[in-house]
Amino acid sequence: MKNLALRSLTGTIYVALIVFGIITNEYTFLCLFSAITILCLWEFYGLMNGKKDLQICRWLHCLGGWGLFMSFFIYAKGIAGYWIVAVYLVYLIITFISELFAQKADPIAHIAHIFLGHLYIVLPVALVNLIAFLPGCFTVTVYYPTLVLAVFVFIWINDTGAYIVGSALGKHRLFERISPKKSWEGFFGGLIFTLASSLIFFQYEPVTPLYQWMGLSLVIVVFGTLGDLFESLIKRTLAVKDSGTAIPGHGGFLDRFDSFLLAAYAAVVYVLLIQSIQN
């Protein structure tokens, strides 16, 4: 009972912080997603250092990853052109050259794990900037939090629906080798809940057709589930139960954002594809 109360309390605080960070303004968005980037990457490198016997300099490569996120934010906000990403490319070159002098036992594994963290965590978070800002007058952009909020809300509703239906009716395992508790019944239950919730966003933002909201919810369910499974694969490979202990009752930061990381990739592709078709 105490564990349930703790999970409920931390879960409520977590949701409140996410919603506040997204809907307030672009600067709280910046702070929130900077924190997600750095905390998840720090945790990931900690797992790799502990279980893979690596010596990744966490503060340095978290700073490099944050630089990539900031490049996308600056570009999406209209402050600078796409050339700003060159800052990250400089970091990339320096990282490769530094391996010549670092004398690591396995430099290939070292570099591979550094940039796996950036590819798995930083890039999807950075890409979210592209759907968080809309073109305004001249070169000015307008902060538009609705799509980003929808991604998180769809993930939460899917998780809730999958848990309720899976607990009551789950018999057929979805991917037993990686996540024995997930069921096909839970997956479709979460999908139905999430598709239904797209009606809420349609009522709030009727300019966007209902089928597009439903399409986004479908994308989030499929790729959010795959993101959850991928993080489970990482934990099984490393023989750990949770990615960390930072969030009482919920594990680590990666345990909370696993679905979001892969869903963010898919959501950005979906939204940009819809926008390109309409234009």
C-alpha positions as a LaTeX table, in Angstrom:
\begin{tabular}{lrrr}
\hline
Residue & $x$ (\AA) & $y$ (\AA) & $z$ (\AA) \\
\hline
Met1 & 0.00 & 0.00 & 0.00 \\
Lys2 & 2.86 & 2.38 & 0.85 \\
Asn3 & 4.50 & 1.61 & $-2.49$ \\
Leu4 & 1.24 & 2.34 & $-4.32$ \\
Ala5 & 0.87 & 5.65 & $-2.49$ \\
Leu6 & 4.48 & 6.54 & $-3.32$ \\
Arg7 & 4.01 & 5.64 & $-6.98$ \\
Ser8 & 0.82 & 7.71 & $-7.12$ \\
Leu9 & 2.47 & 10.74 & $-5.51$ \\
Thr10 & 5.58 & 10.70 & $-7.69$ \\
Gly11 & 3.46 & 9.93 & $-10.77$ \\
Thr12 & 1.27 & 12.96 & $-10.08$ \\
Ile13 & 4.28 & 15.23 & $-9.61$ \\
Tyr14 & 5.85 & 13.83 & $-12.78$ \\
Val15 & 2.73 & 14.52 & $-14.87$ \\
Ala16 & 2.33 & 18.00 & $-13.38$ \\
Leu17 & 5.93 & 18.93 & $-14.18$ \\
Ile18 & 5.65 & 17.65 & $-17.76$ \\
Val19 & 2.37 & 19.47 & $-18.42$ \\
Phe20 & 3.59 & 22.70 & $-16.79$ \\
Gly21 & 6.85 & 22.60 & $-18.72$ \\
Ile22 & 5.10 & 22.10 & $-22.04$ \\
Ile23 & 2.12 & 24.45 & $-21.85$ \\
Thr24 & 3.59 & 27.49 & $-20.06$ \\
Asn25 & 5.95 & 28.91 & $-22.69$ \\
Glu26 & 8.93 & 28.05 & $-24.86$ \\
Tyr27 & 11.39 & 28.71 & $-22.03$ \\
Thr28 & 9.82 & 26.23 & $-19.62$ \\
Phe29 & 9.74 & 23.85 & $-22.61$ \\
Leu30 & 13.47 & 24.48 & $-23.04$ \\
Cys31 & 14.19 & 23.81 & $-19.37$ \\
Leu32 & 12.04 & 20.67 & $-19.29$ \\
Phe33 & 13.49 & 19.05 & $-22.40$ \\
Ser34 & 17.03 & 20.06 & $-21.50$ \\
Ala35 & 16.52 & 18.24 & $-18.21$ \\
Ile36 & 15.08 & 15.18 & $-19.97$ \\
Thr37 & 18.05 & 15.11 & $-22.34$ \\
Ile38 & 20.74 & 15.43 & $-19.69$ \\
Leu39 & 19.17 & 13.22 & $-17.00$ \\
Cys40 & 18.32 & 10.35 & $-19.35$ \\
Leu41 & 21.74 & 10.50 & $-21.01$ \\
Trp42 & 23.54 & 10.68 & $-17.66$ \\
Glu43 & 21.64 & 7.60 & $-16.51$ \\
Phe44 & 22.34 & 5.74 & $-19.78$ \\
Tyr45 & 26.07 & 6.38 & $-19.56$ \\
Gly46 & 26.04 & 5.29 & $-15.93$ \\
Leu47 & 24.52 & 1.96 & $-16.95$ \\
Met48 & 27.08 & 1.52 & $-19.72$ \\
Asn49 & 30.01 & 2.39 & $-17.44$ \\
Gly50 & 28.79 & 0.03 & $-14.74$ \\
Lys51 & 27.82 & $-2.96$ & $-16.85$ \\
Lys52 & 30.02 & $-2.67$ & $-19.93$ \\
Asp53 & 33.25 & $-1.68$ & $-18.14$ \\
Leu54 & 33.53 & 1.55 & $-20.12$ \\
Gln55 & 34.97 & 4.87 & $-19.03$ \\
Ile56 & 32.63 & 7.36 & $-20.68$ \\
Cys57 & 33.10 & 10.89 & $-19.37$ \\
Arg58 & 29.47 & 11.52 & $-18.53$ \\
Trp59 & 29.53 & 15.29 & $-17.99$ \\
Leu60 & 31.42 & 15.91 & $-21.24$ \\
His61 & 29.21 & 13.82 & $-23.51$ \\
Cys62 & 26.01 & 14.92 & $-21.77$ \\
Leu63 & 27.13 & 18.48 & $-22.53$ \\
Gly64 & 27.78 & 17.47 & $-26.15$ \\
Gly65 & 24.33 & 15.90 & $-26.39$ \\
Trp66 & 22.72 & 18.98 & $-24.87$ \\
Gly67 & 24.52 & 21.03 & $-27.51$ \\
Leu68 & 22.71 & 19.06 & $-30.21$ \\
Phe69 & 19.37 & 19.67 & $-28.50$ \\
Met70 & 20.13 & 23.39 & $-28.20$ \\
Ser71 & 21.08 & 23.57 & $-31.88$ \\
Phe72 & 17.65 & 22.26 & $-32.84$ \\
Phe73 & 15.92 & 24.62 & $-30.38$ \\
Ile74 & 17.77 & 27.66 & $-31.74$ \\
Tyr75 & 17.00 & 26.63 & $-35.32$ \\
Ala76 & 13.32 & 25.82 & $-34.67$ \\
Lys77 & 12.82 & 29.10 & $-32.79$ \\
Gly78 & 14.14 & 31.00 & $-35.79$ \\
Ile79 & 17.15 & 32.49 & $-34.02$ \\
Ala80 & 19.66 & 30.97 & $-36.46$ \\
Gly81 & 19.73 & 28.86 & $-39.60$ \\
Tyr82 & 20.46 & 25.16 & $-39.89$ \\
Trp83 & 24.19 & 25.97 & $-39.88$ \\
Ile84 & 23.94 & 26.08 & $-36.07$ \\
Val85 & 24.16 & 22.26 & $-36.08$ \\
Ala86 & 27.82 & 22.75 & $-37.08$ \\
Val87 & 28.52 & 23.33 & $-33.38$ \\
Tyr88 & 27.62 & 19.69 & $-32.74$ \\
Leu89 & 29.72 & 18.59 & $-35.72$ \\
Val90 & 32.76 & 20.25 & $-34.13$ \\
Tyr91 & 32.12 & 18.26 & $-30.95$ \\
Leu92 & 31.76 & 15.13 & $-33.10$ \\
Ile93 & 35.14 & 15.66 & $-34.78$ \\
Ile94 & 36.89 & 16.40 & $-31.47$ \\
Thr95 & 35.43 & 13.23 & $-29.94$ \\
Phe96 & 36.77 & 11.07 & $-32.75$ \\
Ile97 & 40.22 & 12.69 & $-32.67$ \\
Ser98 & 40.45 & 12.38 & $-28.88$ \\
Glu99 & 40.24 & 8.59 & $-29.17$ \\
Leu100 & 43.66 & 8.65 & $-30.85$ \\
Phe101 & 45.18 & 9.82 & $-27.57$ \\
Ala102 & 42.85 & 8.31 & $-24.95$ \\
Gln103 & 44.45 & 4.83 & $-25.02$ \\
Lys104 & 41.16 & 3.08 & $-24.27$ \\
Ala105 & 41.18 & $-0.73$ & $-24.26$ \\
Asp106 & 38.33 & $-0.77$ & $-26.79$ \\
Pro107 & 37.98 & 2.63 & $-28.49$ \\
Ile108 & 35.35 & 1.34 & $-30.92$ \\
Ala109 & 33.04 & 0.25 & $-28.09$ \\
His110 & 33.70 & 3.54 & $-26.30$ \\
Ile111 & 32.70 & 5.69 & $-29.28$ \\
Ala112 & 29.80 & 3.40 & $-30.19$ \\
His113 & 28.22 & 3.69 & $-26.75$ \\
Ile114 & 28.73 & 7.46 & $-26.62$ \\
Phe115 & 26.84 & 8.01 & $-29.84$ \\
Leu116 & 24.30 & 5.27 & $-29.18$ \\
Gly117 & 23.24 & 7.47 & $-26.26$ \\
His118 & 22.94 & 10.48 & $-28.55$ \\
Leu119 & 21.03 & 8.55 & $-31.20$ \\
Tyr120 & 18.71 & 6.84 & $-28.71$ \\
Ile121 & 18.07 & 9.77 & $-26.36$ \\
Val122 & 19.27 & 13.15 & $-27.61$ \\
Leu123 & 18.18 & 13.12 & $-31.25$ \\
Pro124 & 14.48 & 12.27 & $-30.67$ \\
Val125 & 14.23 & 14.89 & $-27.93$ \\
Ala126 & 15.95 & 17.43 & $-30.19$ \\
Leu127 & 13.62 & 16.65 & $-33.09$ \\
Val128 & 10.60 & 17.49 & $-30.94$ \\
Asn129 & 11.60 & 21.13 & $-31.42$ \\
Leu130 & 10.48 & 20.82 & $-35.04$ \\
Ile131 & 6.86 & 20.21 & $-34.01$ \\
Ala132 & 6.93 & 22.62 & $-31.06$ \\
Phe133 & 7.30 & 25.73 & $-33.22$ \\
Leu134 & 5.21 & 26.92 & $-36.17$ \\
Pro135 & 6.19 & 29.49 & $-38.82$ \\
Gly136 & 5.09 & 33.04 & $-38.01$ \\
Cys137 & 5.62 & 36.37 & $-39.76$ \\
Phe138 & 8.90 & 36.78 & $-41.60$ \\
Thr139 & 11.51 & 34.63 & $-39.80$ \\
Val140 & 9.69 & 34.62 & $-36.45$ \\
Thr141 & 8.24 & 31.36 & $-35.17$ \\
Val142 & 5.37 & 30.75 & $-32.76$ \\
Tyr143 & 5.54 & 28.29 & $-29.88$ \\
Tyr144 & 2.80 & 25.66 & $-30.32$ \\
Pro145 & 2.66 & 23.20 & $-27.40$ \\
Thr146 & $-0.41$ & 21.19 & $-28.45$ \\
Leu147 & 1.33 & 18.51 & $-30.50$ \\
Val148 & 4.06 & 17.93 & $-27.92$ \\
Leu149 & 1.47 & 17.69 & $-25.15$ \\
Ala150 & $-0.56$ & 15.26 & $-27.28$ \\
Val151 & 2.43 & 12.93 & $-27.60$ \\
Phe152 & 2.74 & 12.64 & $-23.83$ \\
Val153 & $-1.01$ & 12.41 & $-23.18$ \\
Phe154 & $-1.39$ & 9.63 & $-25.75$ \\
Ile155 & 1.51 & 7.74 & $-24.15$ \\
Trp156 & $-0.02$ & 8.05 & $-20.67$ \\
Ile157 & $-3.49$ & 7.00 & $-21.83$ \\
Asn158 & $-2.05$ & 4.07 & $-23.76$ \\
Asp159 & $-0.10$ & 2.91 & $-20.69$ \\
Thr160 & $-3.21$ & 3.21 & $-18.51$ \\
Gly161 & $-5.51$ & 1.46 & $-20.98$ \\
Ala162 & $-2.99$ & $-1.31$ & $-21.63$ \\
Tyr163 & $-2.56$ & $-1.90$ & $-17.90$ \\
Ile164 & $-6.31$ & $-2.01$ & $-17.18$ \\
Val165 & $-7.23$ & $-4.29$ & $-20.08$ \\
Gly166 & $-4.07$ & $-6.39$ & $-19.83$ \\
Ser167 & $-4.57$ & $-7.01$ & $-16.11$ \\
Ala168 & $-8.17$ & $-8.08$ & $-16.63$ \\
Leu169 & $-8.01$ & $-9.97$ & $-19.92$ \\
Gly170 & $-4.35$ & $-10.49$ & $-20.84$ \\
Lys171 & $-3.63$ & $-14.06$ & $-21.97$ \\
His172 & $-1.60$ & $-13.85$ & $-25.17$ \\
Arg173 & 1.94 & $-12.56$ & $-24.65$ \\
Leu174 & 3.01 & $-9.67$ & $-26.86$ \\
Phe175 & 6.78 & $-10.25$ & $-26.67$ \\
Glu176 & 7.45 & $-12.80$ & $-23.95$ \\
Arg177 & 11.21 & $-13.04$ & $-24.51$ \\
Ile178 & 11.68 & $-9.37$ & $-23.63$ \\
Ser179 & 8.64 & $-8.33$ & $-21.59$ \\
Pro180 & 6.64 & $-11.30$ & $-20.23$ \\
Lys181 & 3.90 & $-9.14$ & $-18.68$ \\
Lys182 & 2.79 & $-7.39$ & $-21.86$ \\
Ser183 & $-0.14$ & $-8.92$ & $-23.73$ \\
Trp184 & $-1.86$ & $-8.43$ & $-27.06$ \\
Glu185 & $-5.09$ & $-7.77$ & $-25.19$ \\
Gly186 & $-3.38$ & $-4.96$ & $-23.28$ \\
Phe187 & $-1.93$ & $-3.55$ & $-26.49$ \\
Phe188 & $-5.31$ & $-3.35$ & $-28.21$ \\
Gly189 & $-6.95$ & $-2.07$ & $-25.03$ \\
Gly190 & $-4.44$ & 0.77 & $-24.88$ \\
Leu191 & $-4.97$ & 1.45 & $-28.57$ \\
Ile192 & $-8.75$ & 1.76 & $-28.16$ \\
Phe193 & $-8.38$ & 4.08 & $-25.16$ \\
Thr194 & $-5.89$ & 6.26 & $-27.02$ \\
Leu195 & $-7.89$ & 6.46 & $-30.24$ \\
Ala196 & $-10.90$ & 7.54 & $-28.18$ \\
Ser197 & $-8.84$ & 10.21 & $-26.42$ \\
Ser198 & $-7.96$ & 11.77 & $-29.78$ \\
Leu199 & $-11.53$ & 13.13 & $-29.76$ \\
Ile200 & $-10.51$ & 15.41 & $-26.88$ \\
Phe201 & $-7.75$ & 17.00 & $-28.91$ \\
Phe202 & $-10.07$ & 17.31 & $-31.89$ \\
Gln203 & $-12.57$ & 19.22 & $-29.73$ \\
Tyr204 & $-9.79$ & 21.46 & $-28.44$ \\
Glu205 & $-8.11$ & 21.93 & $-31.84$ \\
Pro206 & $-10.81$ & 21.30 & $-34.51$ \\
Val207 & $-8.69$ & 22.91 & $-37.25$ \\
Thr208 & $-6.74$ & 19.66 & $-37.35$ \\
Pro209 & $-9.00$ & 16.92 & $-38.81$ \\
Leu210 & $-10.03$ & 14.07 & $-36.54$ \\
Tyr211 & $-8.37$ & 11.45 & $-38.75$ \\
Gln212 & $-5.03$ & 13.22 & $-38.28$ \\
Trp213 & $-5.39$ & 13.18 & $-34.50$ \\
Met214 & $-6.34$ & 9.50 & $-34.66$ \\
Gly215 & $-3.37$ & 8.84 & $-36.95$ \\
Leu216 & $-1.04$ & 10.49 & $-34.46$ \\
Ser217 & $-2.50$ & 8.46 & $-31.60$ \\
Leu218 & $-2.01$ & 5.24 & $-33.59$ \\
Val219 & 1.62 & 6.16 & $-34.31$ \\
Ile220 & 2.22 & 6.91 & $-30.62$ \\
Val221 & 0.71 & 3.61 & $-29.46$ \\
Val222 & 2.73 & 1.48 & $-31.89$ \\
Phe223 & 6.08 & 3.20 & $-31.48$ \\
Gly224 & 5.61 & 3.96 & $-27.79$ \\
Thr225 & 5.12 & 0.24 & $-27.18$ \\
Leu226 & 8.20 & $-0.56$ & $-29.26$ \\
Gly227 & 10.16 & 2.05 & $-27.29$ \\
Asp228 & 9.12 & 0.39 & $-24.05$ \\
Leu229 & 10.22 & $-2.99$ & $-25.41$ \\
Phe230 & 13.55 & $-1.61$ & $-26.60$ \\
Glu231 & 14.38 & $-0.26$ & $-23.15$ \\
Ser232 & 13.37 & $-3.63$ & $-21.69$ \\
Leu233 & 15.83 & $-5.23$ & $-24.11$ \\
Ile234 & 18.60 & $-2.93$ & $-22.85$ \\
Lys235 & 17.82 & $-3.78$ & $-19.23$ \\
Arg236 & 17.70 & $-7.52$ & $-19.93$ \\
Thr237 & 21.00 & $-7.31$ & $-21.77$ \\
Leu238 & 22.57 & $-5.49$ & $-18.81$ \\
Ala239 & 20.77 & $-7.71$ & $-16.26$ \\
Val240 & 19.18 & $-4.81$ & $-14.36$ \\
Lys241 & 15.60 & $-4.46$ & $-13.16$ \\
Asp242 & 15.37 & $-0.66$ & $-13.48$ \\
Ser243 & 17.45 & 1.91 & $-15.31$ \\
Gly244 & 17.97 & 3.77 & $-12.04$ \\
Thr245 & 16.42 & 4.76 & $-8.71$ \\
Ala246 & 15.97 & 8.50 & $-9.23$ \\
Ile247 & 12.15 & 8.43 & $-9.29$ \\
Pro248 & 10.73 & 6.74 & $-6.16$ \\
Gly249 & 8.37 & 3.92 & $-7.05$ \\
His250 & 9.05 & 4.25 & $-10.78$ \\
Gly251 & 12.72 & 3.41 & $-11.26$ \\
Gly252 & 14.92 & 5.69 & $-13.33$ \\
Phe253 & 14.45 & 8.43 & $-15.89$ \\
Leu254 & 14.77 & 6.02 & $-18.82$ \\
Asp255 & 12.03 & 3.89 & $-17.27$ \\
Arg256 & 9.73 & 6.92 & $-17.43$ \\
Phe257 & 10.70 & 8.19 & $-20.88$ \\
Asp258 & 11.33 & 4.91 & $-22.72$ \\
Ser259 & 8.07 & 5.05 & $-24.68$ \\
Phe260 & 8.55 & 8.72 & $-25.49$ \\
Leu261 & 12.00 & 8.32 & $-27.04$ \\
Leu262 & 10.93 & 6.11 & $-29.94$ \\
Ala263 & 7.45 & 7.65 & $-30.18$ \\
Ala264 & 9.05 & 11.09 & $-30.59$ \\
Tyr265 & 10.92 & 9.96 & $-33.70$ \\
Ala266 & 7.74 & 8.57 & $-35.23$ \\
Ala267 & 5.57 & 11.54 & $-34.20$ \\
Val268 & 7.93 & 14.04 & $-35.81$ \\
Val269 & 8.06 & 12.03 & $-39.05$ \\
Tyr270 & 4.25 & 11.74 & $-39.05$ \\
Val271 & 3.64 & 15.46 & $-38.41$ \\
Leu272 & 6.22 & 16.62 & $-40.96$ \\
Leu273 & 4.80 & 14.20 & $-43.53$ \\
Ile274 & 1.27 & 15.55 & $-42.98$ \\
Gln275 & 2.55 & 19.12 & $-43.24$ \\
Ser276 & 4.43 & 18.39 & $-46.48$ \\
Ile277 & 1.32 & 16.82 & $-48.04$ \\
Gln278 & $-0.85$ & 19.80 & $-47.07$ \\
Asn279 & 1.67 & 22.29 & $-48.42$ \\
\hline
\end{tabular}
